[in-house]
């Protein structure tokens, strides 16, 4: 696990073991598909092939992108991309190959990268090639005008894709593990970063908005959002336990992923309910327990957070909460439950039960 992943949080052995756990057994089929560049660009423009929500930004330079286009024009092999078939949303998610795909899309569009703050875009000319190359400094439109054969060759060039489809269990949880292991970017995506990619939608937008709430920032202990999305993950963790804690099964990363998938396109009514619930719970916790109440030993303890936050959200806030919380933190069984080396279903149930015993009137 990367050193900055748990920055500001207490490292708990059970949590680390859970993150490293082997996933469930999946029945997944993978098959090759050859797309022409013209076809790929068309699918992307229509929205049937997407770069998932939080995907890392386009980072290639125009020289790197130009050399890729030149490779197609020269007939040189190009590494395949990986796509995941999301049948629920009727789309294919790009889980590896974003830089290659977007380089092609940008060249066909005629502009490199996204518009700046003033809406300006850089014209995409093939840059960094040998000046004697017939393609040197050409745009897509100029290539069509000057060399119809090369233009047709580029359009008809094939980029191989490996398409992944999950058969069992029902759903698409395997895409989390595929992304976790396959992603080849400079800094490997982890945890909530992956969920933002593969479960993008209204629920993800809600989590990111709630993450900016002032009293939540006080509870988390930093005005600055966590660089690896651990703060957003904790909000997801709360909602998962609040609504589905009675069905908890290890590993927790899959428990949260399943919940996020099921609520990916949350209704407006439910989103408003969750918005009010989360903010009210934050307000009451700060009022009764002050800032950083779950930073008990060496950073925010996520197990203390989820048991306390969930129980209070479900049952309300007693007037003497401060004393009750102090008593809970002194309970040796609770301490073992939130700092121990295991976090199986019985341990999670125990710490939730103890939190309810101490905190509920």
Number of C-alpha atoms within 10 A of each C-alpha: 10 11 6 10 15 19 15 18 19 19 16 18 14 18 22 14 14 18 17 12 13 10 15 12 9 14 12 13 10 13 9 14 16 14 16 17 22 17 16 20 22 14 16 17 12 10 13 14 20 17 23 20 18 16 18 17 9 13 13 14 13 19 14 17 26 24 16 20 21 19 15 21 17 12 13 10 12 14 10 17 20 24 25 24 18 17 12 9 9 11 17 23 23 23 27 22 18 21 20 20 19 19 25 22 21 18 23 19 16 18 19 21 21 12 11 9 7 6 7 10 14 13 14 22 21 22 20 14 15 10 10 7 10 13 23 17 17 17 20 19 13 15 19 15 10 13 13 12 10 17 18 14 17 25 17 15 19 21 20 18 19 16 19 22 20 20 13 13 13 9 15 23 22 24 25 23 16 16 22 17 12 15 18 13 13 8 9 16 21 21 18 24 21 26 26 23 23 28 26 20 18 16 24 25 16 18 21 19 12 21 21 15 15 15 24 24 19 17 22 26 20 14 14 9 16 17 12 18 19 21 25 22 20 19 18 22 23 23 22 23 21 18 12 13 18 11 10 18 14 15 20 19 21 20 19 25 24 17 17 24 21 13 17 17 17 17 12 11 9 12 18 12 11 17 15 13 15 19 16 13 20 20 18 16 24 16 12 17 16 15 17 19 20 25 19 12 10 11 17 22 20 21 23 24 20 25 23 24 21 25 23 21 19 15 12 14 17 13 10 11 18 17 14 17 17 13 13 22 18 10 14 9 16 21 15 13 24 25 21 15 15 19 23 16 16 13 17 20 17 16 24 22 15 19 26 19 13 18 24 16 13
